[in-house]
């Protein structure tokens, strides 16, 4: 699908063995965006430019980066829910209606997927090690006219156009 400042994005689908009742992974072959972190590798002896190769992190570093991002998404979503609870209680208890529209924003539904490699050199080996980590995100339909992307990683300024 594309490349950002530090992750590549690919179309994918997700089927979980015990799916949740709603949200990401709640149906078979759930369309998702699969994001994989990368580092820019510039040609040796050349100054940093727009020309670079995509390099991968060691699995340990890759998973640490994505676990941090997923954890931030988790807490941000929880805190945003608390904010809207306070707003809803305040509006419900107000003597007059709010004189302005209160926007309802959200964070993308996301989760982590780890790819494991099982050592086949020992037939009875039960040891598997992670060889890649991916951030899975919900697909936001381009047909959804209500969607406005306010902030993204490359520029913290609101995108209100």
NURO-275639 format. One record per residue (C-alpha): x, y, z; chain. Coordinates in nm, 4 decimals, decimal comma. Layout:
<pts>
+----------+----------+----------+-------+
!       px !       py !       pz ! kette !
+----------+----------+----------+-------+
!        X !        Y !        Z !     A !
...
+----------+----------+----------+-------+
</pts>
This chain:
<pts>
+----------+----------+----------+-------+
!       px !       py !       pz ! kette !
+----------+----------+----------+-------+
!   0,0000 !   0,0000 !   0,0000 !     A !
!   0,2819 !   0,2363 !   0,0782 !     A !
!   0,5749 !   0,3442 !   0,2859 !     A !
!   0,5829 !   0,5932 !   0,5703 !     A !
!   0,8618 !   0,7464 !   0,7709 !     A !
!   0,9476 !   0,4242 !   0,9536 !     A !
!   0,6969 !   0,1517 !   0,8565 !     A !
!   0,5877 !  -0,0146 !   0,5352 !     A !
!   0,2143 !  -0,0829 !   0,4950 !     A !
!   0,0677 !  -0,3843 !   0,3161 !     A !
!  -0,2862 !  -0,5090 !   0,2575 !     A !
!  -0,3684 !  -0,8289 !   0,4426 !     A !
!  -0,6403 !  -1,0224 !   0,6170 !     A !
!  -0,6820 !  -1,1714 !   0,9597 !     A !
!  -0,8661 !  -1,4804 !   1,0782 !     A !
!  -0,8526 !  -1,5609 !   1,4493 !     A !
!  -0,9193 !  -1,9040 !   1,6017 !     A !
!  -1,1317 !  -1,7505 !   1,8816 !     A !
!  -1,2491 !  -1,4191 !   1,7381 !     A !
!  -1,3835 !  -1,1365 !   1,9528 !     A !
!  -1,7469 !  -1,0329 !   1,9096 !     A !
!  -1,6543 !  -0,6954 !   1,7602 !     A !
!  -1,3671 !  -0,4849 !   1,6290 !     A !
!  -1,0422 !  -0,6097 !   1,4743 !     A !
!  -1,0462 !  -0,9811 !   1,3910 !     A !
!  -1,4165 !  -1,0291 !   1,4670 !     A !
!  -1,4867 !  -1,1933 !   1,1323 !     A !
!  -1,3083 !  -1,4431 !   0,9101 !     A !
!  -1,0743 !  -1,2919 !   0,6503 !     A !
!  -1,1013 !  -0,9501 !   0,8157 !     A !
!  -0,9298 !  -0,6978 !   0,5863 !     A !
!  -0,6419 !  -0,5280 !   0,7661 !     A !
!  -0,3321 !  -0,3195 !   0,7077 !     A !
!  -0,0086 !  -0,4973 !   0,8030 !     A !
!   0,2673 !  -0,2584 !   0,9091 !     A !
!   0,6319 !  -0,3568 !   0,9405 !     A !
!   0,9023 !  -0,1240 !   1,0793 !     A !
!   1,2121 !  -0,0505 !   0,8761 !     A !
!   1,5267 !   0,1541 !   0,8907 !     A !
!   1,6679 !   0,3578 !   0,6072 !     A !
!   1,9959 !   0,2214 !   0,4773 !     A !
!   2,1893 !   0,4688 !   0,2656 !     A !
!   2,4564 !   0,3629 !   0,0157 !     A !
!   2,8039 !   0,3602 !   0,1703 !     A !
!   3,0128 !   0,6653 !   0,1009 !     A !
!   2,7126 !   0,8644 !  -0,0220 !     A !
!   2,5609 !   1,1552 !   0,1677 !     A !
!   2,2111 !   1,0992 !   0,3087 !     A !
!   1,9638 !   1,1612 !   0,0310 !     A !
!   1,6224 !   1,0480 !  -0,0807 !     A !
!   1,7724 !   0,7285 !  -0,2226 !     A !
!   1,7830 !   0,4562 !   0,0395 !     A !
!   1,7247 !   0,0856 !   0,0800 !     A !
!   1,4837 !  -0,0633 !   0,3290 !     A !
!   1,6643 !  -0,2404 !   0,6105 !     A !
!   1,5052 !  -0,4537 !   0,8795 !     A !
!   1,5659 !  -0,4435 !   1,2523 !     A !
!   1,6690 !  -0,7461 !   1,4540 !     A !
!   1,3519 !  -0,9252 !   1,5736 !     A !
!   1,4205 !  -0,8178 !   1,9350 !     A !
!   1,4431 !  -0,4493 !   1,8359 !     A !
!   1,1505 !  -0,4742 !   1,5945 !     A !
!   0,9205 !  -0,6227 !   1,8573 !     A !
!   1,0290 !  -0,3651 !   2,1181 !     A !
!   0,9374 !  -0,0790 !   1,8826 !     A !
!   0,5989 !  -0,2256 !   1,7917 !     A !
!   0,5123 !  -0,3308 !   2,1486 !     A !
!   0,5771 !   0,0304 !   2,2539 !     A !
!   0,3534 !   0,1642 !   1,9772 !     A !
!   0,0752 !  -0,0859 !   2,0554 !     A !
!   0,0982 !  -0,0042 !   2,4265 !     A !
!   0,0677 !   0,3680 !   2,3525 !     A !
!  -0,2374 !   0,3020 !   2,1329 !     A !
!  -0,3930 !   0,0927 !   2,4109 !     A !
!  -0,3477 !   0,3614 !   2,6760 !     A !
!  -0,4447 !   0,6458 !   2,4435 !     A !
!  -0,7696 !   0,4689 !   2,3579 !     A !
!  -0,8421 !   0,4039 !   2,7266 !     A !
!  -0,7714 !   0,7661 !   2,8239 !     A !
!  -0,9833 !   0,8976 !   2,5373 !     A !
!  -1,2704 !   0,6778 !   2,6593 !     A !
!  -1,2391 !   0,8327 !   3,0065 !     A !
!  -1,2441 !   1,1826 !   2,8566 !     A !
!  -1,5643 !   1,1083 !   2,6669 !     A !
!  -1,7208 !   0,9590 !   2,9816 !     A !
!  -1,6554 !   1,2874 !   3,1645 !     A !
!  -1,7889 !   1,4907 !   2,8714 !     A !
!  -2,1045 !   1,2760 !   2,8497 !     A !
!  -2,1742 !   1,3052 !   3,2248 !     A !
!  -2,1139 !   1,6800 !   3,2185 !     A !
!  -2,3421 !   1,7343 !   2,9175 !     A !
!  -2,6136 !   1,5124 !   3,0707 !     A !
!  -2,6025 !   1,7117 !   3,3957 !     A !
!  -2,5966 !   2,0554 !   3,2315 !     A !
!  -2,9014 !   2,2786 !   3,2653 !     A !
!  -2,8697 !   2,3969 !   2,9040 !     A !
!  -2,7550 !   2,2230 !   2,5846 !     A !
!  -2,3922 !   2,2659 !   2,4833 !     A !
!  -2,3703 !   2,5633 !   2,2413 !     A !
!  -2,1192 !   2,3885 !   2,0134 !     A !
!  -2,0588 !   2,0522 !   1,8505 !     A !
!  -1,8259 !   1,8202 !   2,0430 !     A !
!  -1,6199 !   1,6183 !   1,7935 !     A !
!  -1,5800 !   1,2462 !   1,8506 !     A !
!  -1,2360 !   1,1269 !   1,7472 !     A !
!  -1,0928 !   0,7788 !   1,7815 !     A !
!  -0,7750 !   0,5826 !   1,7496 !     A !
!  -0,7374 !   0,3089 !   1,4920 !     A !
!  -0,8120 !  -0,0460 !   1,6083 !     A !
!  -0,4798 !  -0,2276 !   1,6175 !     A !
!  -0,2983 !  -0,5328 !   1,7464 !     A !
!   0,0335 !  -0,7133 !   1,7231 !     A !
!   0,1189 !  -1,0285 !   1,5321 !     A !
!   0,4399 !  -1,2205 !   1,5779 !     A !
!   0,5789 !  -1,4591 !   1,3218 !     A !
!   0,7634 !  -1,7545 !   1,4716 !     A !
!   1,0292 !  -1,9809 !   1,3312 !     A !
!   1,0450 !  -2,3334 !   1,4693 !     A !
!   1,3841 !  -2,4965 !   1,4480 !     A !
!   1,3337 !  -2,7966 !   1,2196 !     A !
!   1,6852 !  -2,9337 !   1,2731 !     A !
!   1,5720 !  -3,1228 !   1,5841 !     A !
!   1,2608 !  -3,3340 !   1,5226 !     A !
!   1,1375 !  -3,3118 !   1,8831 !     A !
!   1,2165 !  -2,9417 !   1,9170 !     A !
!   0,9340 !  -2,7413 !   2,0706 !     A !
!   1,1368 !  -2,4208 !   2,0832 !     A !
!   1,0250 !  -2,1427 !   1,8551 !     A !
!   1,1697 !  -1,7959 !   1,8262 !     A !
!   1,0080 !  -1,4802 !   1,6936 !     A !
!   1,1476 !  -1,3857 !   1,3559 !     A !
!   0,9243 !  -1,0857 !   1,2779 !     A !
!   0,6687 !  -0,8601 !   1,4434 !     A !
!   0,3873 !  -0,6733 !   1,2686 !     A !
!   0,1380 !  -0,4067 !   1,3686 !     A !
!  -0,2093 !  -0,4941 !   1,2380 !     A !
!  -0,4540 !  -0,2074 !   1,1898 !     A !
!  -0,8133 !  -0,1767 !   1,0791 !     A !
!  -0,8749 !  -0,0631 !   0,7225 !     A !
!  -1,0296 !   0,2825 !   0,7045 !     A !
!  -1,2485 !   0,2933 !   0,3989 !     A !
!  -1,1881 !   0,5768 !   0,1535 !     A !
!  -1,5658 !   0,5711 !   0,0996 !     A !
!  -1,6205 !   0,6887 !   0,4581 !     A !
!  -1,6887 !   1,0596 !   0,4136 !     A !
!  -1,6947 !   1,1101 !   0,7921 !     A !
!  -1,3262 !   1,0226 !   0,8316 !     A !
!  -1,0781 !   1,3061 !   0,8828 !     A !
!  -0,7154 !   1,2282 !   0,9651 !     A !
!  -0,6148 !   1,4977 !   1,2113 !     A !
!  -0,2606 !   1,3943 !   1,3044 !     A !
!  -0,0090 !   1,1457 !   1,1682 !     A !
!   0,3484 !   1,0555 !   1,2556 !     A !
!   0,5240 !   1,2673 !   0,9969 !     A !
!   0,3632 !   1,5995 !   1,0940 !     A !
!   0,1985 !   1,6817 !   1,4290 !     A !
!  -0,0104 !   1,9633 !   1,2786 !     A !
!  -0,3849 !   1,8960 !   1,2337 !     A !
!  -0,4957 !   1,8064 !   0,8793 !     A !
!  -0,8214 !   2,0004 !   0,8673 !     A !
!  -0,8312 !   2,0588 !   0,4889 !     A !
+----------+----------+----------+-------+
</pts>
